Amino acid sequence: MSGTDTAGASVRAGDPQARSAGVRAAAWRFVLQRASAAVLAACVVVHLATIIYAVRQGLSAQLIVARMHESIVWPAFYTVFVVAVTIHAPLGLRTIADEWLELRGRAADVVLAVVGLALLAGGLYAVRSLAG
């Protein structure tokens, strides 16, 4: 008799090590998604506050980019933002892939790793472009 563990891998009933590994993987995904959500919440607040400040001060796009070129803080901040998105989004998409597409196990891991790498590459490219 076989089933599917929480990681989506096929396991034989009575294989406690495989089931335990699947449960541990699911627990890590849960922790990583919640931790990245907390980081994202803080980043969104800072990002929106910065936009509001820039608009109220009448800053142009050129002036904002110039300020990013002058500072190491903003590129570092947006790098953290990108990394948090790179962790958070594929984990959320994993749930959608599981529930809607019935994509599980190794196939889900590969697809979502590609999504994560694309988000990371695009985000870091944008940060690098703005940071100069």
Wavefront OBJ file of the C-alpha trace (Angstrom):
o trace
v 0.000 0.000 0.000
v 1.376 3.411 -0.902
v 0.387 7.048 -0.430
v 1.681 10.553 -0.795
v 3.542 12.366 1.951
v 3.208 16.083 2.670
v 6.086 16.826 0.285
v 4.170 15.115 -2.510
v 6.578 12.167 -2.774
v 5.265 8.686 -3.169
v 5.922 6.652 -0.037
v 5.128 3.146 1.026
v 2.918 2.776 4.054
v 5.098 1.692 6.935
v 8.140 3.711 5.795
v 8.391 6.099 8.747
v 11.704 7.619 7.621
v 10.281 8.747 4.286
v 7.153 10.105 5.944
v 9.238 11.870 8.602
v 11.439 13.486 5.930
v 8.332 14.691 4.105
v 6.878 16.165 7.263
v 10.177 17.916 8.046
v 10.309 19.364 4.520
v 6.734 20.613 4.836
v 7.529 22.172 8.216
v 10.556 23.994 6.758
v 8.447 25.273 3.846
v 5.874 26.545 6.358
v 8.530 28.340 8.437
v 10.253 29.807 5.372
v 6.989 31.081 3.918
v 5.957 32.757 7.194
v 9.422 34.239 7.797
v 9.641 35.578 4.250
v 6.126 37.023 4.645
v 7.268 38.938 7.731
v 10.275 40.323 5.847
v 8.061 41.213 2.878
v 5.578 43.030 5.117
v 8.359 45.203 6.530
v 9.830 45.806 3.064
v 6.460 46.813 1.615
v 5.901 49.313 4.440
v 9.341 50.879 3.905
v 8.881 50.884 0.114
v 5.454 52.549 0.310
v 6.646 55.086 2.881
v 9.543 55.934 0.578
v 7.195 56.405 -2.379
v 4.931 58.669 -0.332
v 7.949 60.686 0.823
v 9.304 60.989 -2.744
v 5.941 62.130 -4.117
v 5.418 64.680 -1.335
v 8.928 66.052 -1.871
v 8.353 66.278 -5.629
v 11.317 64.067 -6.428
v 11.726 63.094 -10.078
v 12.589 59.599 -11.245
v 16.072 60.813 -12.179
v 16.658 62.209 -8.687
v 15.435 59.008 -7.038
v 17.776 56.881 -9.204
v 20.630 59.305 -8.480
v 20.039 58.845 -4.758
v 20.124 55.072 -5.215
v 23.488 55.426 -6.977
v 24.868 57.387 -4.010
v 23.852 54.920 -1.305
v 24.644 51.332 -0.447
v 21.611 51.130 1.857
v 18.904 51.208 -0.819
v 20.416 48.554 -3.102
v 20.965 46.362 -0.011
v 17.356 46.944 1.087
v 15.963 46.050 -2.347
v 18.233 42.981 -2.522
v 16.667 41.750 0.735
v 13.234 42.512 -0.765
v 14.052 40.463 -3.892
v 15.388 37.526 -1.878
v 12.248 37.512 0.296
v 10.054 37.456 -2.837
v 12.231 34.690 -4.297
v 11.590 32.547 -1.220
v 7.959 33.473 -0.613
v 6.401 33.339 -4.085
v 7.458 29.816 -5.148
v 6.280 28.407 -1.817
v 2.846 29.959 -2.331
v 2.784 28.784 -5.941
v 3.615 25.283 -4.715
v 0.276 25.155 -2.907
v -1.549 26.347 -6.022
v 0.330 23.823 -8.194
v -0.609 21.066 -5.748
v -4.294 21.992 -5.408
v -5.130 23.115 -8.947
v -2.645 21.337 -11.188
v -1.941 18.274 -9.013
v 1.755 18.976 -9.597
v 3.677 17.401 -6.713
v 7.005 15.931 -5.746
v 10.084 16.323 -7.915
v 8.150 17.907 -10.810
v 6.848 20.677 -8.530
v 10.329 21.173 -7.064
v 11.887 21.654 -10.504
v 9.191 23.976 -11.848
v 9.185 26.121 -8.725
v 12.991 26.234 -8.591
v 12.939 27.633 -12.133
v 10.318 30.217 -11.091
v 12.403 31.158 -8.056
v 15.579 31.512 -10.110
v 13.757 33.663 -12.680
v 12.430 35.932 -9.910
v 15.876 36.163 -8.341
v 17.624 36.914 -11.643
v 15.056 39.516 -12.714
v 14.950 41.178 -9.318
v 18.716 41.347 -8.899
v 19.049 42.654 -12.460
v 16.614 45.463 -11.607
v 18.458 46.296 -8.374
v 21.798 46.284 -10.201
v 20.381 48.493 -12.957
v 19.099 51.054 -10.461
v 22.149 50.919 -8.219
v 24.534 51.586 -11.063
l 1 2 3 4 5 6 7 8 9 10 11 12 13 14 15 16 17 18 19 20 21 22 23 24 25 26 27 28 29 30 31 32 33 34 35 36 37 38 39 40 41 42 43 44 45 46 47 48 49 50 51 52 53 54 55 56 57 58 59 60 61 62 63 64 65 66 67 68 69 70 71 72 73 74 75 76 77 78 79 80 81 82 83 84 85 86 87 88 89 90 91 92 93 94 95 96 97 98 99 100 101 102 103 104 105 106 107 108 109 110 111 112 113 114 115 116 117 118 119 120 121 122 123 124 125 126 127 128 129 130 131 132
